[in-house]
Amino acid sequence: MPQPARGRPRTFDRDHALLEAARLFWRRGYSGTSTRDLTAALGVSTSSLYAAFGSKAELFEEAVRTYAERYREIYRQAVAEPEFASVLERVLIDSVDEFTRPADEHPGCLLSSAAMADSTSTLDTHAYFAELQASNEHSLRSRIEQAVREGQLASDVDTGALTGVVQSVWHGLSARAILGTGRADLLATARLAHAVICGGTGASSS
C-alpha cells in the first residue's frame, strides 16, 4: 500500500506564501520578523515553512530577489528598445506600473523598506540593492552613450548627468509611491519628465 506523501499540504500556495512573507519583511525587516510571525501570516506550521523554503534566511533571500529583480528586468527590457525615447518611456512608465501594482500582487517597494537595512548570513541586503542599482545605472548609461553615437541624442549630451537625472526621477517616483501618491499622478509626473528630458536632449518623443 503506497505511503502518503510527506511535506507541505496540497493546498499550500507557494507564490502566495512568498508574497505574504515579503510583506512582513518589507514592514519589519529580517530581524524584526520572527518564524512565529511568518507561520501565523502564512497559515502553516514551522515544519511546512521549512519544507517549502528551507529556512527563514532562505525565505527572506527568495522574497527579496523575487520582487527586487523585477526592477532589473524593467531596465533590461527598456535598454533593448531601438529608440532612446522609448527606452526612457519604458524605464519610467514601466516602473510606475511596478510601483503601483495592486496590494494582492506586490509587497511594496523593497528598495524603500525595512528590508533595505537588514541582512542575513547569506544575503547582505544593502550590498545586494547597491549592486542592483549600480547594474541598472550602468545599463542605462551604456544605452545613453549608444544613443549619442547613433545620433538619437545631441552629441554634446553629458551622458553621466543624463543618467543621473533619469535615476533621480526614478527614485522620486518610487519615494512618492511609498508615500501613497496615486497611479494617475505618478504617470503624469513620469510623462512630463519624459517630455522634458527628450526636449532637452534632442530625442524624439513621438
LOTORKE-209696 format. One record per atom (N, C-alpha, C): residue in one letter; x negated, y, z negated. Coordinates in steps of 0.05 Angstrom, whole numbers, padded with zeros to 5 digits, always signed. Layout:
// residues N
AXYZ/...
***
This chain:
// residues 206
M-00017-00024+00000/M+00000+00000+00000/M-00018+00025+00000/P-00014+00043+00019/P-00032+00067+00021/P-00029+00085-00004/Q-00052+00096-00012/Q-00053+00114-00035/Q-00044+00142-00026/P-00031+00156-00044/P-00023+00184-00037/P-00047+00201-00034/A-00045+00220-00016/A-00068+00238-00010/A-00073+00256-00034/R-00098+00260-00040/R-00106+00278-00062/R-00110+00306-00051/G-00112+00326-00070/G-00118+00353-00061/G-00093+00371-00064/R-00093+00393-00050/R-00072+00413-00053/R-00046+00402-00041/P-00023+00411-00052/P+00003+00402-00042/P+00008+00411-00014/R+00026+00397+00000/R+00032+00403+00028/R+00043+00432+00031/T+00056+00442+00010/T+00068+00468+00012/T+00048+00491+00009/F+00023+00484+00003/F+00003+00505-00001/F-00002+00520+00025/D+00001+00546+00024/D-00004+00563+00047/D-00031+00577+00043/R-00051+00568+00057/R-00078+00578+00052/R-00081+00607+00059/D-00070+00615+00082/D-00072+00643+00090/D-00058+00662+00070/H-00035+00653+00061/H-00021+00670+00041/H-00037+00671+00015/A-00048+00649+00007/A-00065+00649-00017/A-00089+00667-00015/L-00101+00667+00009/L-00124+00684+00014/L-00116+00713+00012/L-00093+00720+00023/L-00083+00748+00023/L-00078+00756-00006/E-00064+00739-00021/E-00058+00746-00049/E-00084+00750-00065/A-00103+00733-00061/A-00129+00735-00075/A-00143+00761-00067/A-00142+00768-00041/A-00155+00793-00031/A-00142+00817-00044/R-00116+00816-00049/R-00102+00839-00062/R-00112+00843-00090/L-00116+00820-00104/L-00126+00822-00132/L-00155+00833-00132/F-00172+00823-00114/F-00199+00832-00113/F-00200+00862-00105/W-00182+00870-00087/W-00181+00897-00078/W-00175+00916-00101/R-00157+00908-00119/R-00149+00925-00141/R-00169+00923-00165/R-00179+00900-00170/R-00194+00896-00195/R-00224+00889-00191/G-00232+00883-00166/G-00259+00874-00162/G-00263+00845-00170/Y-00286+00834-00165/Y-00292+00806-00171/Y-00292+00801-00201/S-00307+00817-00216/S-00310+00812-00245/S-00283+00816-00260/G-00267+00835-00250/G-00242+00841-00263/G-00219+00822-00257/T-00224+00803-00239/T-00204+00784-00232/T-00211+00756-00243/S-00196+00746-00261/S-00202+00720-00273/S-00190+00697-00257/T-00200+00674-00262/T-00188+00650-00249/T-00159+00647-00257/R-00152+00654-00282/R-00124+00653-00290/R-00107+00673-00274/D-00118+00697-00269/D-00103+00716-00253/D-00098+00704-00225/L-00118+00691-00214/L-00115+00680-00187/L-00094+00658-00186/T-00096+00640-00205/T-00077+00617-00204/T-00048+00627-00209/A-00045+00647-00226/A-00019+00658-00231/A-00008+00672-00206/A-00024+00688-00192/A-00015+00702-00168/A-00010+00683-00145/L-00026+00662-00143/L-00024+00643-00121/L-00004+00621-00127/G+00003+00618-00152/G+00022+00597-00159/G+00011+00569-00156/V-00015+00566-00162/V-00027+00539-00160/V-00043+00533-00186/S-00050+00508-00189/S-00067+00501-00211/S-00096+00507-00206/T-00112+00507-00226/T-00141+00512-00223/T-00153+00491-00205/S-00145+00466-00208/S-00156+00445-00191/S-00149+00449-00162/S-00124+00458-00157/S-00116+00463-00129/S-00131+00487-00117/L-00136+00507-00134/L-00151+00530-00125/L-00180+00522-00117/Y-00192+00506-00133/Y-00219+00497-00127/Y-00220+00478-00104/A-00199+00462-00101/A-00198+00443-00078/A-00196+00459-00052/A-00181+00481-00053/A-00177+00497-00028/A-00201+00514-00021/F-00214+00527-00042/F-00234+00547-00036/F-00262+00541-00048/G-00264+00520-00065/G-00290+00513-00076/G-00295+00526-00103/S-00292+00552-00105/S-00297+00566-00130/S-00286+00594-00127/K-00285+00608-00149/K-00276+00636-00149/K-00295+00653-00131/A-00321+00648-00133/A-00340+00663-00118/A-00337+00658-00088/E-00331+00633-00080/E-00327+00627-00052/E-00301+00639-00042/L-00281+00639-00059/L-00256+00652-00051/L-00259+00682-00047/F-00274+00695-00065/F-00280+00723-00062/F-00295+00729-00036/E-00315+00713-00030/E-00331+00717-00006/E-00314+00714+00019/E-00297+00693+00019/E-00280+00689+00043/E-00260+00711+00046/A-00248+00721+00024/A-00229+00742+00025/A-00242+00768+00036/V-00265+00775+00026/V-00279+00799+00035/V-00286+00797+00065/R-00298+00774+00073/R-00306+00771+00101/R-00282+00770+00119/T-00261+00757+00111/T-00237+00754+00128/T-00226+00781+00135/Y-00223+00798+00115/Y-00210+00824+00121/Y-00229+00846+00129/A-00253+00846+00119/A-00272+00867+00127/A-00282+00863+00155/E-00285+00838+00164/E-00295+00833+00191/E-00276+00843+00212/R-00251+00848+00205/R-00233+00860+00225/R-00243+00887+00235/Y-00257+00902+00217/Y-00267+00928+00226/Y-00290+00924+00246/R-00306+00904+00242/R-00328+00899+00261/R-00316+00891+00288/E-00295+00875+00287/E-00282+00866+00312/E-00270+00890+00328/I-00260+00909+00313/I-00249+00933+00327/I-00271+00947+00343/Y-00294+00950+00331/Y-00317+00963+00345/Y-00327+00945+00369/R-00328+00919+00364/R-00337+00901+00386/R-00319+00904+00410/Q-00293+00905+00406/Q-00275+00907+00428/Q-00276+00935+00440/A-00278+00955+00424/A-00278+00982+00434/A-00302+00988+00452/V-00326+00980+00443/V-00350+00987+00459/V-00351+00972+00486/A-00334+00952+00489/A-00333+00937+00514/A-00316+00951+00535/E-00302+00972+00527/E-00285+00988+00546/E-00303+01001+00567/P-00294+01003+00592/P-00311+01014+00613/P-00315+01045+00611/E-00295+01059+00600/E-00297+01088+00599/E-00300+01097+00569/F-00317+01117+00565/F-00321+01125+00537/F-00296+01136+00524/A-00279+01150+00538/A-00254+01160+00526/A-00238+01136+00515/S-00238+01114+00529/S-00224+01090+00519/S-00238+01078+00495/V-00265+01079+00495/V-00280+01069+00472/V-00271+01084+00447/L-00271+01110+00449/L-00264+01128+00426/L-00235+01123+00418/E-00218+01121+00437/E-00189+01116+00431/E-00186+01090+00415/R-00199+01069+00424/R-00196+01044+00411/R-00208+01044+00383/V-00230+01057+00379/V-00242+01058+00352/V-00223+01072+00333/L-00211+01094+00342/L-00194+01110+00324/L-00166+01098+00321/I-00153+01093+00344/I-00125+01084+00343/I-00123+01056+00332/D-00141+01038+00341/D-00140+01010+00331/D-00146+01009+00301/S-00163+01028+00292/S-00169+01029+00263/S-00145+01038+00247/V-00131+01058+00257/V-00106+01066+00244/V-00086+01043+00243/D-00084+01028+00265/D-00067+01005+00265/D-00075+00985+00243/E-00101+00981+00239/E-00111+00963+00218/E-00105+00975+00190/F-00110+01000+00187/F-00106+01013+00160/F-00077+01012+00152/T-00058+01012+00171/T-00030+01015+00165/T-00014+00989+00170/R-00028+00967+00170/R-00014+00941+00172/R+00006+00939+00149/P+00028+00924+00153/P+00047+00920+00132/P+00034+00907+00108/A+00044+00913+00084/A+00031+00902+00060/A+00031+00872+00059/D+00050+00859+00073/D+00050+00830+00072/D+00030+00817+00091/E+00015+00835+00105/E-00006+00825+00124/E-00034+00833+00116/H-00036+00851+00097/H-00063+00863+00092/H-00065+00871+00063/P-00088+00867+00050/P-00091+00874+00022/P-00096+00904+00017/G-00103+00919+00038/G-00112+00947+00034/G-00139+00949+00047/C-00150+00973+00046/C-00177+00977+00059/C-00198+00968+00039/L-00211+00945+00044/L-00231+00935+00026/L-00255+00954+00023/L-00259+00971+00043/L-00282+00989+00042/L-00277+01011+00022/S-00253+01014+00013/S-00247+01035-00007/S-00233+01022-00031/S-00244+01000-00041/S-00231+00985-00062/S-00251+00978-00084/A-00240+00965-00105/A-00257+00956-00127/A-00277+00936-00118/A-00271+00921-00097/A-00289+00901-00087/A-00316+00913-00078/M-00315+00938-00070/M-00339+00951-00060/M-00361+00952-00081/A-00354+00955-00106/A-00374+00958-00127/A-00380+00933-00142/D-00370+00910-00132/D-00373+00885-00146/D-00389+00866-00129/S-00398+00844-00141/S-00413+00824-00126/S-00413+00797-00140/T-00421+00777-00126/T-00424+00750-00137/T-00453+00741-00132/S-00459+00717-00140/S-00486+00706-00135/S-00490+00700-00106/T-00468+00698-00091/T-00470+00690-00063/T-00466+00713-00043/L-00453+00735-00053/L-00447+00757-00035/L-00451+00783-00049/D-00471+00799-00041/D-00476+00826-00051/D-00457+00844-00034/T-00435+00851-00046/T-00415+00866-00030/T-00425+00893-00020/H-00440+00907-00037/H-00449+00933-00029/H-00468+00930-00004/A-00486+00911-00005/A-00504+00906+00017/A-00488+00896+00042/Y-00468+00880+00037/Y-00452+00869+00059/Y-00437+00892+00073/F-00424+00909+00058/F-00409+00931+00070/F-00428+00951+00083/A-00452+00955+00071/A-00471+00973+00083/A-00480+00962+00110/E-00484+00936+00112/E-00492+00923+00137/E-00470+00926+00157/L-00445+00922+00148/L-00422+00923+00166/L-00420+00951+00178/Q-00423+00972+00162/Q-00421+00999+00171/Q-00444+01006+00190/A-00468+00997+00183/A-00492+01002+00200/A-00488+00988+00227/S-00478+00964+00227/S-00473+00949+00252/S-00454+00964+00270/N-00431+00973+00258/N-00412+00988+00273/N-00423+01014+00285/E-00438+01028+00268/E-00450+01053+00276/E-00471+01049+00299/H-00487+01028+00296/H-00506+01022+00317/H-00493+01015+00343/S-00471+00999+00342/S-00457+00992+00366/S-00445+01017+00380/L-00434+01034+00364/L-00422+01059+00375/L-00443+01077+00387/R-00466+01081+00373/R-00486+01098+00383/R-00498+01087+00409/S-00502+01061+00411/S-00513+01049+00435/S-00493+01053+00458/R-00467+01052+00453/R-00447+01056+00474/R-00447+01085+00482/I-00450+01104+00463/I-00451+01132+00470/I-00475+01138+00487/E-00498+01127+00481/E-00523+01130+00497/E-00519+01119+00525/Q-00504+01097+00527/Q-00498+01086+00553/Q-00480+01105+00569/A-00461+01117+00555/A-00442+01135+00568/A-00457+01160+00579/V-00477+01169+00564/V-00493+01192+00573/V-00509+01184+00598/R-00521+01161+00598/R-00537+01151+00621/R-00520+01148+00646/E-00495+01140+00642/E-00477+01135+00664/E-00461+01160+00673/G-00466+01182+00660/G-00453+01207+00667/G-00425+01209+00657/Q-00416+01192+00638/Q-00390+01194+00627/Q-00388+01216+00606/L-00411+01223+00595/L-00414+01245+00576/L-00434+01265+00586/A-00432+01290+00577/A-00452+01310+00585/A-00480+01302+00577/S-00499+01308+00594/S-00527+01299+00590/S-00539+01310+00565/D-00529+01333+00555/D-00541+01346+00531/D-00527+01338+00505/V-00510+01318+00506/V-00496+01309+00482/V-00516+01298+00462/D-00514+01306+00437/D-00531+01295+00416/D-00517+01269+00407/T-00529+01247+00415/T-00516+01221+00410/T-00514+01215+00380/G-00534+01223+00365/G-00533+01218+00336/G-00511+01234+00323/A-00509+01259+00330/A-00489+01276+00319/A-00461+01267+00327/L-00457+01259+00352/L-00431+01250+00361/L-00423+01224+00346/T-00442+01207+00343/T-00437+01182+00327/T-00428+01190+00299/G-00441+01209+00287/G-00434+01218+00260/G-00406+01230+00259/V-00399+01245+00279/V-00372+01257+00280/V-00351+01235+00281/V-00354+01216+00299/V-00335+01194+00302/V-00333+01178+00276/Q-00355+01172+00264/Q-00355+01157+00239/Q-00342+01173+00216/S-00347+01199+00216/S-00335+01215+00195/S-00304+01216+00198/V-00295+01218+00223/V-00266+01216+00228/V-00255+01189+00218/W-00269+01168+00225/W-00261+01141+00218/W-00258+01138+00187/H-00279+01148+00173/H-00277+01146+00144/H-00256+01164+00132/G-00251+01187+00145/G-00230+01204+00136/G-00202+01191+00139/L-00198+01178+00162/L-00173+01164+00166/L-00169+01141+00146/S-00191+01127+00140/S-00190+01106+00120/S-00182+01117+00093/A-00195+01138+00085/A-00190+01150+00058/A-00162+01160+00056/R-00152+01173+00077/R-00125+01184+00077/R-00104+01161+00076/A-00110+01139+00090/A-00092+01116+00089/A-00090+01105+00060/I-00113+01104+00046/I-00113+01094+00019/I-00096+01113+00001/L-00097+01139+00007/L-00082+01158-00009/L-00052+01158-00002/G-00044+01143+00018/G-00016+01140+00024/G-00006+01156+00047/T-00024+01168+00063/T-00015+01182+00087/T-00002+01163+00106/G+00021+01171+00118/G+00036+01153+00135/G+00023+01148+00162/R+00031+01127+00175/R+00020+01119+00201/R+00023+01141+00222/A+00046+01154+00223/A+00051+01175+00243/A+00031+01198+00240/D+00026+01206+00216/D+00007+01228+00211/D-00021+01220+00217/L-00028+01195+00210/L-00055+01186+00217/L-00059+01184+00247/L-00039+01174+00261/L-00041+01172+00290/L-00044+01200+00303/A-00029+01220+00292/A-00031+01247+00303/A-00059+01258+00298/T-00071+01253+00275/T-00098+01262+00270/T-00118+01248+00288/A-00115+01222+00292/A-00133+01207+00309/A-00131+01217+00338/R-00107+01222+00347/R-00104+01231+00375/R-00115+01259+00379/L-00112+01277+00359/L-00123+01303+00362/L-00153+01302+00361/A-00164+01286+00343/A-00193+01282+00342/A-00204+01271+00369/H-00189+01253+00380/H-00197+01241+00406/H-00198+01263+00427/A-00178+01280+00428/A-00176+01301+00448/A-00199+01322+00444/V-00204+01329+00419/V-00224+01349+00413/V-00252+01338+00420/I-00258+01313+00413/I-00284+01302+00418/I-00288+01299+00448/C-00268+01289+00462/C-00270+01286+00491/C-00274+01313+00505/G-00260+01333+00495/G-00262+01360+00507/G-00290+01372+00502/G-00302+01366+00479/G-00327+01378+00472/G-00351+01363+00483/T-00347+01339+00494/T-00369+01323+00504/T-00368+01318+00534/G-00347+01327+00547/G-00345+01324+00576/G-00333+01297+00584/A-00322+01282+00565/A-00309+01256+00571/A-00280+01261+00580/S-00272+01247+00600/S-00244+01249+00609/S-00226+01235+00589/S-00205+01249+00580/S-00186+01238+00561/S-00160+01229+00574/S-00161+01226+00601/S-00137+01219+00615/S-00131+01189+00612/
***
